[in-house]
């Protein structure tokens, strides 16, 4: 039976969360979950994650995996909350240790914080095969946006591409975060675009131009024909020049500083201080 997929759009961060499953009552994977966060008040809530929980329970699904495509800079992960409610293993690519090492220094995290990925339940090796119930999946290492980006190939039919590709009329992910590399991103995208044309690609974000509703689904053929940054005929040099110039004019995401220091912890908050309160840090004049 082919894989089924249900999407959930968090409009505040333009993020798509996915539930991948085979049939009602089967094991499932939840990909790129969102914990709502208000930067003005420093308050979190679980409204978006609760929508996912309701769907999982309505279908009688058994959560096997809580997958992250990377350590997001635009939203906080709800994976620990979902694990408490539904079970499952939190997983990411093994190169997350490179990201953790950079941000441990930037945020001067507590000495006990280990930059080895041990905060996650499972670290995928490049091209590692795993299963979601009877569905075969493969963890594809697609660095460039960050060193640790992963895409998930499901049942040889669809790929959850994370922040590598956006919809064709939006283009591609930025590469100016620490560890980002436009040449690596170009190679990663060409790897994804070498799959058969009918392969479905599910994006992590959509930032639609005026007049178009948000969408999450495209195909390899559509990307190769019409992606404004990386359609067929765009070579590495042209892409790197475009991406470098474009990134130089972009502002930092609103939630970059709170999101990264949570997401390198697999979505867990920093340990509370001696007054019982948890704090997020803002490093001044560093980015």
Phi and psi in degrees as a GROMACS rama.xvg file:
@    title "Ramachandran Plot"
@    xaxis  label "Phi"
@    yaxis  label "Psi"
@TYPE xy
-68.1275  155.46  UNK-2
-66.5291  144.347  UNK-3
-107.384  152.298  UNK-4
-143.436  136.808  UNK-5
-122.339  130.491  UNK-6
-105.25  152.438  UNK-7
-136.185  120.422  UNK-8
-97.6427  124.163  UNK-9
-92.3937  105.8  UNK-10
-66.6835  -30.8737  UNK-11
-62.5945  -37.8556  UNK-12
-111.374  3.14388  UNK-13
56.1253  35.961  UNK-14
-106.001  136.091  UNK-15
-99.8582  127.462  UNK-16
-102.473  145.008  UNK-17
-126.514  145.373  UNK-18
-114.015  121.303  UNK-19
-109.993  129.096  UNK-20
-156.424  171.454  UNK-21
-98.3652  -44.2183  UNK-22
-163.749  169.965  UNK-23
-55.2148  141.454  UNK-24
72.7338  8.93797  UNK-25
-92.4324  167.184  UNK-26
-62.5413  156.532  UNK-27
-145.829  167.685  UNK-28
-124.112  139.019  UNK-29
-107.525  128.651  UNK-30
-118.86  127.25  UNK-31
57.4142  63.4321  UNK-32
-75.8241  161.131  UNK-33
-125.47  128.806  UNK-34
-101.514  121.849  UNK-35
-66.3172  137.249  UNK-36
-142.331  128.964  UNK-37
-102.213  107.593  UNK-38
-67.4159  -22.3838  UNK-39
-70.8816  -38.4498  UNK-40
-104.136  -14.8606  UNK-41
71.7958  22.7176  UNK-42
-103.536  144.984  UNK-43
-112.223  156.383  UNK-44
-150.027  167.364  UNK-45
-111.475  22.7889  UNK-46
-57.1211  -44.6621  UNK-47
-69.6071  -44.3736  UNK-48
-63.8063  -33.2893  UNK-49
-66.3442  -27.9487  UNK-50
-64.6305  -40.4474  UNK-51
-66.1759  -43.1589  UNK-52
-60.1849  -42.485  UNK-53
-61.261  -42.2908  UNK-54
-63.7143  -46.7054  UNK-55
-59.1905  -43.8081  UNK-56
-71.669  -36.4685  UNK-57
-61.8969  -36.3774  UNK-58
-88.4353  -4.95254  UNK-59
66.8496  29.999  UNK-60
-78.968  153.607  UNK-61
-112.62  114.24  UNK-62
-74.3578  118.709  UNK-63
-100.981  -38.1124  UNK-64
-133.004  143.698  UNK-65
-118.955  94.959  UNK-66
-93.3249  138.241  UNK-67
-114.983  133.678  UNK-68
-78.3102  -25.5543  UNK-69
-173.561  178.746  UNK-70
-82.0711  100.181  UNK-71
-67.211  147.692  UNK-72
-107.507  2.17061  UNK-73
-123.391  -3.05425  UNK-74
-159.974  158.333  UNK-75
-88.3692  141.648  UNK-76
-76.6321  141.263  UNK-77
-99.4906  13.5936  UNK-78
-57.146  -44.2105  UNK-79
-62.6927  -39.051  UNK-80
-63.2707  -44.6457  UNK-81
-63.8601  -38.2516  UNK-82
-63.8294  -39.2614  UNK-83
-64.8723  -36.5033  UNK-84
-82.9942  -34.7687  UNK-85
-127.196  -13.6045  UNK-86
87.7404  -170.131  UNK-87
103.537  162.385  UNK-88
-103.965  132.007  UNK-89
-83.0941  125.414  UNK-90
-136.509  150.248  UNK-91
-155.528  173.221  UNK-92
-72.1685  150.48  UNK-93
-67.4421  -17.1738  UNK-94
-74.912  1.35176  UNK-95
-56.3483  -26.0724  UNK-96
-60.9103  -32.6934  UNK-97
-66.5699  -40.2543  UNK-98
-67.5972  -43.3725  UNK-99
-60.6093  -39.6726  UNK-100
-62.7936  -42.76  UNK-101
-62.7544  -48.6787  UNK-102
-82.2979  -19.901  UNK-103
-60.867  -40.8782  UNK-104
-72.404  -43.0261  UNK-105
-60.4684  -43.892  UNK-106
-92.6521  -1.47568  UNK-107
49.1027  54.17  UNK-108
-65.8558  161.835  UNK-109
-57.0593  147.618  UNK-110
-55.5375  -28.1214  UNK-111
-72.9928  -15.271  UNK-112
-69.5934  125.226  UNK-113
-103.554  125.523  UNK-114
-89.4262  58.2332  UNK-115
-132.304  9.33771  UNK-116
78.6139  4.3295  UNK-117
-70.4949  -9.68095  UNK-118
-71.62  -18.6991  UNK-119
-95.8208  154.423  UNK-120
-77.0616  -27.2016  UNK-121
-151.437  138.332  UNK-122
-114.353  121.275  UNK-123
-81.9548  133.384  UNK-124
-78.3037  154.938  UNK-125
-55.4637  130.88  UNK-126
70.3581  13.7079  UNK-127
-63.1768  134.826  UNK-128
-89.913  135.129  UNK-129
-143.74  177.91  UNK-130
-131.782  144.431  UNK-131
-113.318  90.6598  UNK-132
62.432  -123.07  UNK-133
-87.8411  -5.19036  UNK-134
-82.0545  129.866  UNK-135
-87.012  137.177  UNK-136
-133.16  159.052  UNK-137
-136.949  134.027  UNK-138
-91.4114  111.493  UNK-139
-99.1769  124.326  UNK-140
-81.128  118.386  UNK-141
-129.603  67.6396  UNK-142
-68.9409  165.646  UNK-143
141.827  -58.7789  UNK-144
-63.1432  -48.7507  UNK-145
-138.058  167.737  UNK-146
-67.8243  -17.3703  UNK-147
-108.537  8.61697  UNK-148
-62.0534  138.242  UNK-149
-124.513  150.305  UNK-150
-121.137  150.197  UNK-151
-118.052  112.811  UNK-152
-85.1536  125.017  UNK-153
-117.377  119.309  UNK-154
58.0326  26.2388  UNK-155
57.2759  21.1076  UNK-156
-121.963  -30.7681  UNK-157
-147.306  155.45  UNK-158
-131.352  128.478  UNK-159
-88.8201  108.73  UNK-160
-91.2158  -3.50672  UNK-161
61.3566  -134.932  UNK-162
-103.743  35.2948  UNK-163
-86.7631  -60.4421  UNK-164
-112.122  145.697  UNK-165
-108.649  -172.659  UNK-166
-60.9024  152.572  UNK-167
-54.1782  -34.0563  UNK-168
-84.7832  3.19483  UNK-169
-109.921  -40.8674  UNK-170
112.579  -117.877  UNK-171
-141.14  168.454  UNK-172
-78.5407  155.241  UNK-173
-72.0059  159.478  UNK-174
-129.804  16.9134  UNK-175
-97.3707  5.14809  UNK-176
-73.3932  160.241  UNK-177
-53.8752  126.814  UNK-178
88.2136  -7.47256  UNK-179
-70.1536  154.073  UNK-180
-155.852  116.05  UNK-181
-65.2689  -33.8029  UNK-182
-67.3541  -41.084  UNK-183
-63.5845  -40.8248  UNK-184
-62.9534  -41.7122  UNK-185
-59.0557  -45.998  UNK-186
-63.6876  -39.6643  UNK-187
-63.7471  -42.9496  UNK-188
-66.4537  -38.8016  UNK-189
-65.3546  -32.7789  UNK-190
-61.8142  -46.7606  UNK-191
-64.851  -38.9459  UNK-192
-80.3993  -1.10553  UNK-193
-85.2037  -7.78358  UNK-194
-71.0453  161.28  UNK-195
-53.3815  148.14  UNK-196
-57.7075  -30.6263  UNK-197
-81.2982  -5.03054  UNK-198
-59.593  129.111  UNK-199
-82.3257  136.861  UNK-200
-118.452  124.459  UNK-201
-108.491  120.587  UNK-202
-87.548  156.825  UNK-203
-84.1277  -28.083  UNK-204
-137.803  153.397  UNK-205
-137.622  131.786  UNK-206
-122.257  74.9831  UNK-207
-67.0337  144.754  UNK-208
-65.8635  162.204  UNK-209
-56.6756  134.243  UNK-210
96.7822  -9.76759  UNK-211
-114.118  133.508  UNK-212
-71.91  155.083  UNK-213
-62.9955  141.045  UNK-214
-135.777  156.382  UNK-215
-120.932  -10.5675  UNK-216
-117.082  129.865  UNK-217
-140.219  -172.223  UNK-218
-133.533  163.912  UNK-219
-57.7849  -44.6098  UNK-220
-61.4924  -42.0107  UNK-221
-65.0316  -39.4603  UNK-222
-66.6573  -44.1318  UNK-223
-65.4978  -32.3919  UNK-224
-82.2755  -33.5741  UNK-225
-136.484  4.22197  UNK-226
-65.2494  125.784  UNK-227
-65.9308  -16.6025  UNK-228
-106.752  -27.1872  UNK-229
-143.266  29.9593  UNK-230
-65.376  164.01  UNK-231
-53.7653  133.902  UNK-232
105.614  -17.2666  UNK-233
-85.8337  117.01  UNK-234
-90.4838  174.504  UNK-235
-59.6381  -45.5497  UNK-236
-60.7803  -43.8849  UNK-237
-65.4875  -40.802  UNK-238
-65.2383  -46.5279  UNK-239
-61.2295  -42.2762  UNK-240
-61.9061  -46.9568  UNK-241
-61.8511  -47.236  UNK-242
-66.1992  -40.1204  UNK-243
-64.6562  -44.9718  UNK-244
-65.6357  -41.5541  UNK-245
-66.7655  -44.042  UNK-246
-63.3164  -31.9323  UNK-247
-63.0963  -23.1567  UNK-248
-100.502  3.42819  UNK-249
-89.6563  140.814  UNK-250
-81.4015  165.157  UNK-251
-74.0791  142.685  UNK-252
-58.2757  144.23  UNK-253
-55.651  -38.427  UNK-254
-101.005  12.9823  UNK-255
-54.3742  -51.7031  UNK-256
-67.4948  -46.495  UNK-257
-68.6868  -38.6024  UNK-258
-66.2746  -47.4424  UNK-259
-62.4165  -42.9956  UNK-260
-71.4903  -17.5611  UNK-261
-86.6404  -44.3903  UNK-262
-72.5243  -26.212  UNK-263
-71.0122  -11.1374  UNK-264
-98.0922  19.8252  UNK-265
64.1182  29.6483  UNK-266
90.4807  -3.01845  UNK-267
-80.9341  149.1  UNK-268
-77.9374  157.436  UNK-269
-59.258  155.339  UNK-270
-62.7585  144.352  UNK-271
-64.6065  151.447  UNK-272
-85.4464  -174.782  UNK-273
-67.4103  -11.0395  UNK-274
-94.2162  5.17041  UNK-275
84.3149  1.8898  UNK-276
-101.483  139.565  UNK-277
-93.1273  136.977  UNK-278
-123.969  146.12  UNK-279
-106.815  143.114  UNK-280
-96.7296  150.252  UNK-281
-122.365  100.308  UNK-282
-72.8415  126.91  UNK-283
-87.1431  136.431  UNK-284
58.0156  36.0389  UNK-285
-111.674  -23.9013  UNK-286
